[in-house]
Every structure is written in C-alpha cells, then in structure tokens.
C-alpha cells in the first residue's frame, strides 16, 4: 500500500520469536526480516496496523525504521 512504512518491532523475549512473528503477520505486518539474535522483527505496515502490533503478546516496542547514511570514506561529516 502507498501509506505503508517500515517498522522495527522489538520483542520482550517472553515468547518464541517464531510465534510472535506469526502473530505479527496475522495482524497485518509484512515481515521482512526476523532477527532472532537481537530479538527484533522488521517489516512493512500502515500506521493503523502498527498500533495493533503493540498489543501482540511478546512485543516490547514498535518504532518506525530510520535510514542511516554514514557517507563515503574520509568524509568530514558522516551524519
């Protein structure tokens, strides 16, 4: 959808990440990555779906993903 954004979902580690990921998909998140080592899931959804993601058991936080550009090597300004 045109209004979809990328989100980073931080998990509370109270449930298996595979179970939480399945529940996030059921609520409407299009999962991009499951990062088990750091307890995060990334994906795409609308703002309305993001509000619903916060109520999924095992979710600690839902935040918009931000692009980071450190610039080319030897650049004076990196942000």
Backbone as XML, in Angstrom:
<?xml version="1.0"?>
<chain id="A" units="angstrom">
  <residue number="1" name="UNK">
    <atom name="N" x="0.827" y="-1.189" z="0.000"/>
    <atom name="CA" x="0.000" y="0.000" z="0.000"/>
    <atom name="C" x="0.867" y="1.246" z="0.000"/>
  </residue>
  <residue number="2" name="UNK">
    <atom name="N" x="0.299" y="2.331" z="-0.489"/>
    <atom name="CA" x="1.051" y="3.575" z="-0.604"/>
    <atom name="C" x="1.375" y="4.189" z="0.757"/>
  </residue>
  <residue number="3" name="UNK">
    <atom name="N" x="0.579" y="3.929" z="1.777"/>
    <atom name="CA" x="0.792" y="4.533" z="3.091"/>
    <atom name="C" x="1.602" y="3.648" z="4.023"/>
  </residue>
  <residue number="4" name="UNK">
    <atom name="N" x="2.112" y="2.550" z="3.534"/>
    <atom name="CA" x="2.885" y="1.653" z="4.381"/>
    <atom name="C" x="4.253" y="2.236" z="4.693"/>
  </residue>
  <residue number="5" name="UNK">
    <atom name="N" x="4.723" y="1.922" z="5.897"/>
    <atom name="CA" x="6.043" y="2.353" z="6.369"/>
    <atom name="C" x="6.807" y="1.122" z="6.828"/>
  </residue>
  <residue number="6" name="UNK">
    <atom name="N" x="8.100" y="1.285" z="6.962"/>
    <atom name="CA" x="8.921" y="0.211" z="7.517"/>
    <atom name="C" x="8.967" y="0.381" z="9.032"/>
  </residue>
  <residue number="7" name="UNK">
    <atom name="N" x="8.881" y="-0.744" z="9.754"/>
    <atom name="CA" x="8.834" y="-0.742" z="11.215"/>
    <atom name="C" x="9.868" y="-1.709" z="11.784"/>
  </residue>
  <residue number="8" name="UNK">
    <atom name="N" x="10.337" y="-1.386" z="12.975"/>
    <atom name="CA" x="11.210" y="-2.271" z="13.741"/>
    <atom name="C" x="10.444" y="-2.645" z="15.002"/>
  </residue>
  <residue number="9" name="UNK">
    <atom name="N" x="10.222" y="-3.934" z="15.186"/>
    <atom name="CA" x="9.485" y="-4.433" z="16.338"/>
    <atom name="C" x="10.477" y="-5.120" z="17.267"/>
  </residue>
  <residue number="10" name="UNK">
    <atom name="N" x="10.602" y="-4.581" z="18.470"/>
    <atom name="CA" x="11.491" y="-5.156" z="19.473"/>
    <atom name="C" x="10.667" y="-6.078" z="20.348"/>
  </residue>
  <residue number="11" name="UNK">
    <atom name="N" x="11.180" y="-7.276" z="20.576"/>
    <atom name="CA" x="10.437" y="-8.273" z="21.337"/>
    <atom name="C" x="10.883" y="-8.306" z="22.793"/>
  </residue>
  <residue number="12" name="UNK">
    <atom name="N" x="9.983" y="-8.776" z="23.644"/>
    <atom name="CA" x="10.245" y="-8.826" z="25.085"/>
    <atom name="C" x="10.943" y="-10.107" z="25.517"/>
  </residue>
  <residue number="13" name="UNK">
    <atom name="N" x="11.075" y="-11.052" z="24.617"/>
    <atom name="CA" x="11.702" y="-12.347" z="24.909"/>
    <atom name="C" x="10.852" y="-13.204" z="25.842"/>
  </residue>
  <residue number="14" name="UNK">
    <atom name="N" x="9.557" y="-12.921" z="25.918"/>
    <atom name="CA" x="8.646" y="-13.710" z="26.745"/>
    <atom name="C" x="8.024" y="-14.877" z="25.975"/>
  </residue>
  <residue number="15" name="UNK">
    <atom name="N" x="8.126" y="-14.812" z="24.649"/>
    <atom name="CA" x="7.583" y="-15.867" z="23.793"/>
    <atom name="C" x="8.588" y="-16.161" z="22.693"/>
  </residue>
  <residue number="16" name="UNK">
    <atom name="N" x="8.523" y="-17.340" z="22.099"/>
    <atom name="CA" x="9.418" y="-17.645" z="20.976"/>
    <atom name="C" x="9.212" y="-16.652" z="19.829"/>
  </residue>
  <residue number="17" name="UNK">
    <atom name="N" x="10.305" y="-16.216" z="19.235"/>
    <atom name="CA" x="10.240" y="-15.214" z="18.170"/>
    <atom name="C" x="9.425" y="-15.717" z="16.978"/>
  </residue>
  <residue number="18" name="UNK">
    <atom name="N" x="9.457" y="-16.997" z="16.709"/>
    <atom name="CA" x="8.674" y="-17.536" z="15.588"/>
    <atom name="C" x="7.178" y="-17.380" z="15.842"/>
  </residue>
  <residue number="19" name="UNK">
    <atom name="N" x="6.741" y="-17.570" z="17.080"/>
    <atom name="CA" x="5.325" y="-17.401" z="17.420"/>
    <atom name="C" x="4.901" y="-15.940" z="17.306"/>
  </residue>
  <residue number="20" name="UNK">
    <atom name="N" x="5.742" y="-15.040" z="17.820"/>
    <atom name="CA" x="5.423" y="-13.614" z="17.754"/>
    <atom name="C" x="5.388" y="-13.160" z="16.294"/>
  </residue>
  <residue number="21" name="UNK">
    <atom name="N" x="6.334" y="-13.626" z="15.496"/>
    <atom name="CA" x="6.381" y="-13.257" z="14.083"/>
    <atom name="C" x="5.106" y="-13.692" z="13.357"/>
  </residue>
  <residue number="22" name="UNK">
    <atom name="N" x="4.622" y="-14.887" z="13.656"/>
    <atom name="CA" x="3.373" y="-15.368" z="13.051"/>
    <atom name="C" x="2.205" y="-14.484" z="13.450"/>
  </residue>
  <residue number="23" name="UNK">
    <atom name="N" x="2.154" y="-14.096" z="14.728"/>
    <atom name="CA" x="1.072" y="-13.226" z="15.208"/>
    <atom name="C" x="1.143" y="-11.845" z="14.573"/>
  </residue>
  <residue number="24" name="UNK">
    <atom name="N" x="2.349" y="-11.326" z="14.375"/>
    <atom name="CA" x="2.518" y="-10.025" z="13.723"/>
    <atom name="C" x="1.990" y="-10.073" z="12.293"/>
  </residue>
  <residue number="25" name="UNK">
    <atom name="N" x="2.239" y="-11.185" z="11.617"/>
    <atom name="CA" x="1.739" y="-11.362" z="10.255"/>
    <atom name="C" x="0.212" y="-11.412" z="10.245"/>
  </residue>
  <residue number="26" name="UNK">
    <atom name="N" x="-0.370" y="-12.104" z="11.213"/>
    <atom name="CA" x="-1.835" y="-12.201" z="11.298"/>
    <atom name="C" x="-2.474" y="-10.832" z="11.494"/>
  </residue>
  <residue number="27" name="UNK">
    <atom name="N" x="-1.799" y="-9.949" z="12.241"/>
    <atom name="CA" x="-2.323" y="-8.610" z="12.497"/>
    <atom name="C" x="-2.197" y="-7.720" z="11.265"/>
  </residue>
  <residue number="28" name="UNK">
    <atom name="N" x="-1.243" y="-8.040" z="10.361"/>
    <atom name="CA" x="-1.135" y="-7.280" z="9.122"/>
    <atom name="C" x="0.255" y="-6.820" z="8.741"/>
  </residue>
  <residue number="29" name="UNK">
    <atom name="N" x="1.281" y="-7.186" z="9.517"/>
    <atom name="CA" x="2.647" y="-6.822" z="9.167"/>
    <atom name="C" x="3.155" y="-7.715" z="8.040"/>
  </residue>
  <residue number="30" name="UNK">
    <atom name="N" x="3.784" y="-7.125" z="7.048"/>
    <atom name="CA" x="4.510" y="-7.883" z="6.039"/>
    <atom name="C" x="5.940" y="-8.000" z="6.558"/>
  </residue>
  <residue number="31" name="UNK">
    <atom name="N" x="6.298" y="-9.173" z="7.049"/>
    <atom name="CA" x="7.595" y="-9.375" z="7.684"/>
    <atom name="C" x="8.700" y="-9.370" z="6.630"/>
  </residue>
  <residue number="32" name="UNK">
    <atom name="N" x="9.729" y="-8.552" z="6.886"/>
    <atom name="CA" x="10.906" y="-8.516" z="6.021"/>
    <atom name="C" x="12.012" y="-9.400" z="6.581"/>
  </residue>
  <residue number="33" name="UNK">
    <atom name="N" x="12.320" y="-9.209" z="7.868"/>
    <atom name="CA" x="13.397" y="-9.971" z="8.497"/>
    <atom name="C" x="13.006" y="-10.354" z="9.919"/>
  </residue>
  <residue number="34" name="UNK">
    <atom name="N" x="13.437" y="-11.541" z="10.321"/>
    <atom name="CA" x="13.327" y="-11.996" z="11.702"/>
    <atom name="C" x="14.758" y="-12.084" z="12.223"/>
  </residue>
  <residue number="35" name="UNK">
    <atom name="N" x="15.106" y="-11.203" z="13.141"/>
    <atom name="CA" x="16.467" y="-11.099" z="13.664"/>
    <atom name="C" x="16.505" y="-11.702" z="15.061"/>
  </residue>
  <residue number="36" name="UNK">
    <atom name="N" x="16.532" y="-13.030" z="15.110"/>
    <atom name="CA" x="16.438" y="-13.754" z="16.379"/>
    <atom name="C" x="17.571" y="-13.411" z="17.334"/>
  </residue>
  <residue number="37" name="UNK">
    <atom name="N" x="18.755" y="-13.174" z="16.793"/>
    <atom name="CA" x="19.916" y="-12.915" z="17.647"/>
    <atom name="C" x="19.761" y="-11.663" z="18.483"/>
  </residue>
  <residue number="38" name="UNK">
    <atom name="N" x="19.017" y="-10.677" z="17.970"/>
    <atom name="CA" x="18.839" y="-9.433" z="18.715"/>
    <atom name="C" x="17.397" y="-9.206" z="19.147"/>
  </residue>
  <residue number="39" name="UNK">
    <atom name="N" x="16.525" y="-10.160" z="18.894"/>
    <atom name="CA" x="15.145" y="-10.089" z="19.354"/>
    <atom name="C" x="14.310" y="-9.023" z="18.657"/>
  </residue>
  <residue number="40" name="UNK">
    <atom name="N" x="14.469" y="-8.898" z="17.344"/>
    <atom name="CA" x="13.724" y="-7.905" z="16.564"/>
    <atom name="C" x="13.132" y="-8.531" z="15.311"/>
  </residue>
  <residue number="41" name="UNK">
    <atom name="N" x="12.049" y="-7.919" z="14.870"/>
    <atom name="CA" x="11.425" y="-8.267" z="13.598"/>
    <atom name="C" x="11.264" y="-6.957" z="12.837"/>
  </residue>
  <residue number="42" name="UNK">
    <atom name="N" x="11.580" y="-6.959" z="11.554"/>
    <atom name="CA" x="11.342" y="-5.776" z="10.728"/>
    <atom name="C" x="10.284" y="-6.113" z="9.701"/>
  </residue>
  <residue number="43" name="UNK">
    <atom name="N" x="9.548" y="-5.072" z="9.298"/>
    <atom name="CA" x="8.522" y="-5.299" z="8.304"/>
    <atom name="C" x="7.843" y="-4.023" z="7.877"/>
  </residue>
  <residue number="44" name="UNK">
    <atom name="N" x="6.811" y="-4.178" z="7.049"/>
    <atom name="CA" x="6.091" y="-3.065" z="6.465"/>
    <atom name="C" x="4.623" y="-3.147" z="6.848"/>
  </residue>
  <residue number="45" name="UNK">
    <atom name="N" x="4.069" y="-1.980" z="7.223"/>
    <atom name="CA" x="2.650" y="-1.918" z="7.589"/>
    <atom name="C" x="2.209" y="-0.455" z="7.624"/>
  </residue>
  <residue number="46" name="UNK">
    <atom name="N" x="0.912" y="-0.257" z="7.661"/>
    <atom name="CA" x="0.354" y="1.087" z="7.800"/>
    <atom name="C" x="0.445" y="1.523" z="9.267"/>
  </residue>
  <residue number="47" name="UNK">
    <atom name="N" x="0.179" y="2.804" z="9.518"/>
    <atom name="CA" x="0.165" y="3.316" z="10.888"/>
    <atom name="C" x="-0.907" y="2.616" z="11.722"/>
  </residue>
  <residue number="48" name="UNK">
    <atom name="N" x="-2.055" y="2.341" z="11.121"/>
    <atom name="CA" x="-3.142" y="1.673" z="11.846"/>
    <atom name="C" x="-2.736" y="0.266" z="12.279"/>
  </residue>
  <residue number="49" name="UNK">
    <atom name="N" x="-2.061" y="-0.456" z="11.392"/>
    <atom name="CA" x="-1.591" y="-1.802" z="11.733"/>
    <atom name="C" x="-0.519" y="-1.714" z="12.816"/>
  </residue>
  <residue number="50" name="UNK">
    <atom name="N" x="0.366" y="-0.710" z="12.738"/>
    <atom name="CA" x="1.432" y="-0.553" z="13.742"/>
    <atom name="C" x="0.841" y="-0.401" z="15.131"/>
  </residue>
  <residue number="51" name="UNK">
    <atom name="N" x="-0.267" y="0.302" z="15.257"/>
    <atom name="CA" x="-0.929" y="0.447" z="16.563"/>
    <atom name="C" x="-1.369" y="-0.913" z="17.086"/>
  </residue>
  <residue number="52" name="UNK">
    <atom name="N" x="-1.868" y="-1.767" z="16.200"/>
    <atom name="CA" x="-2.324" y="-3.105" z="16.586"/>
    <atom name="C" x="-1.144" y="-4.003" z="16.953"/>
  </residue>
  <residue number="53" name="UNK">
    <atom name="N" x="0.007" y="-3.793" z="16.300"/>
    <atom name="CA" x="1.183" y="-4.625" z="16.585"/>
    <atom name="C" x="1.611" y="-4.500" z="18.038"/>
  </residue>
  <residue number="54" name="UNK">
    <atom name="N" x="1.407" y="-3.323" z="18.617"/>
    <atom name="CA" x="1.812" y="-3.071" z="20.006"/>
    <atom name="C" x="1.060" y="-3.951" z="21.005"/>
  </residue>
  <residue number="55" name="UNK">
    <atom name="N" x="-0.107" y="-4.455" z="20.600"/>
    <atom name="CA" x="-0.903" y="-5.280" z="21.517"/>
    <atom name="C" x="-0.604" y="-6.773" z="21.395"/>
  </residue>
  <residue number="56" name="UNK">
    <atom name="N" x="0.276" y="-7.154" z="20.483"/>
    <atom name="CA" x="0.629" y="-8.572" z="20.311"/>
    <atom name="C" x="1.481" y="-9.011" z="21.509"/>
  </residue>
  <residue number="57" name="UNK">
    <atom name="N" x="1.092" y="-10.086" z="22.190"/>
    <atom name="CA" x="1.892" y="-10.572" z="23.312"/>
    <atom name="C" x="3.329" y="-10.880" z="22.885"/>
  </residue>
  <residue number="58" name="UNK">
    <atom name="N" x="4.280" y="-10.371" z="23.643"/>
    <atom name="CA" x="5.688" y="-10.576" z="23.325"/>
    <atom name="C" x="6.343" y="-9.383" z="22.656"/>
  </residue>
  <residue number="59" name="UNK">
    <atom name="N" x="5.548" y="-8.360" z="22.309"/>
    <atom name="CA" x="6.086" y="-7.145" z="21.687"/>
    <atom name="C" x="6.396" y="-6.127" z="22.780"/>
  </residue>
  <residue number="60" name="UNK">
    <atom name="N" x="7.634" y="-5.626" z="22.788"/>
    <atom name="CA" x="8.042" y="-4.608" z="23.750"/>
    <atom name="C" x="7.949" y="-3.204" z="23.161"/>
  </residue>
  <residue number="61" name="UNK">
    <atom name="N" x="8.207" y="-3.071" z="21.840"/>
    <atom name="CA" x="8.210" y="-1.748" z="21.219"/>
    <atom name="C" x="7.997" y="-1.879" z="19.715"/>
  </residue>
  <residue number="62" name="UNK">
    <atom name="N" x="7.340" y="-0.867" z="19.150"/>
    <atom name="CA" x="7.164" y="-0.754" z="17.701"/>
    <atom name="C" x="7.608" y="0.651" z="17.317"/>
  </residue>
  <residue number="63" name="UNK">
    <atom name="N" x="8.646" y="0.747" z="16.504"/>
    <atom name="CA" x="9.200" y="2.046" z="16.115"/>
    <atom name="C" x="9.385" y="2.114" z="14.613"/>
  </residue>
  <residue number="64" name="UNK">
    <atom name="N" x="9.226" y="3.315" z="14.041"/>
    <atom name="CA" x="9.493" y="3.444" z="12.607"/>
    <atom name="C" x="10.973" y="3.238" z="12.325"/>
  </residue>
  <residue number="65" name="UNK">
    <atom name="N" x="11.266" y="2.629" z="11.187"/>
    <atom name="CA" x="12.649" y="2.417" z="10.777"/>
    <atom name="C" x="13.188" y="3.714" z="10.179"/>
  </residue>
  <residue number="66" name="UNK">
    <atom name="N" x="14.426" y="4.053" z="10.529"/>
    <atom name="CA" x="15.064" y="5.258" z="10.020"/>
    <atom name="C" x="16.256" y="4.876" z="9.160"/>
  </residue>
  <residue number="67" name="UNK">
    <atom name="N" x="16.416" y="5.568" z="8.058"/>
    <atom name="CA" x="17.581" y="5.344" z="7.211"/>
    <atom name="C" x="18.797" y="6.019" z="7.825"/>
  </residue>
  <residue number="68" name="UNK">
    <atom name="N" x="19.931" y="5.359" z="7.749"/>
    <atom name="CA" x="21.181" y="5.911" z="8.253"/>
    <atom name="C" x="22.180" y="5.907" z="7.106"/>
  </residue>
  <residue number="69" name="UNK">
    <atom name="N" x="22.838" y="7.040" z="6.930"/>
    <atom name="CA" x="23.841" y="7.165" z="5.879"/>
    <atom name="C" x="25.099" y="7.734" z="6.511"/>
  </residue>
  <residue number="70" name="UNK">
    <atom name="N" x="26.146" y="6.945" z="6.568"/>
    <atom name="CA" x="27.381" y="7.412" z="7.207"/>
    <atom name="C" x="28.297" y="8.124" z="6.215"/>
  </residue>
  <residue number="71" name="UNK">
    <atom name="N" x="27.896" y="8.201" z="4.986"/>
    <atom name="CA" x="28.678" y="8.928" z="3.997"/>
    <atom name="C" x="29.842" y="8.123" z="3.464"/>
  </residue>
  <residue number="72" name="UNK">
    <atom name="N" x="30.544" y="8.703" z="2.502"/>
    <atom name="CA" x="31.681" y="7.996" z="1.901"/>
    <atom name="C" x="32.892" y="7.994" z="2.844"/>
  </residue>
  <residue number="73" name="UNK">
    <atom name="N" x="33.827" y="7.094" z="2.618"/>
    <atom name="CA" x="35.050" y="7.076" z="3.435"/>
    <atom name="C" x="35.763" y="8.428" z="3.350"/>
  </residue>
  <residue number="74" name="UNK">
    <atom name="N" x="36.358" y="8.825" z="4.459"/>
    <atom name="CA" x="37.113" y="10.076" z="4.555"/>
    <atom name="C" x="36.243" y="11.329" z="4.472"/>
  </residue>
  <residue number="75" name="UNK">
    <atom name="N" x="34.939" y="11.208" z="4.584"/>
    <atom name="CA" x="34.083" y="12.390" z="4.579"/>
    <atom name="C" x="34.216" y="13.113" z="5.915"/>
  </residue>
  <residue number="76" name="UNK">
    <atom name="N" x="34.188" y="14.427" z="5.899"/>
    <atom name="CA" x="34.303" y="15.201" z="7.143"/>
    <atom name="C" x="33.025" y="15.068" z="7.979"/>
  </residue>
  <residue number="77" name="UNK">
    <atom name="N" x="31.882" y="15.070" z="7.334"/>
    <atom name="CA" x="30.599" y="14.957" z="8.026"/>
    <atom name="C" x="30.028" y="13.589" z="7.696"/>
  </residue>
  <residue number="78" name="UNK">
    <atom name="N" x="29.665" y="12.839" z="8.738"/>
    <atom name="CA" x="29.157" y="11.488" z="8.500"/>
    <atom name="C" x="27.671" y="11.357" z="8.775"/>
  </residue>
  <residue number="79" name="UNK">
    <atom name="N" x="26.999" y="12.368" z="9.245"/>
    <atom name="CA" x="25.566" y="12.252" z="9.512"/>
    <atom name="C" x="24.807" y="13.219" z="8.711"/>
  </residue>
</chain>
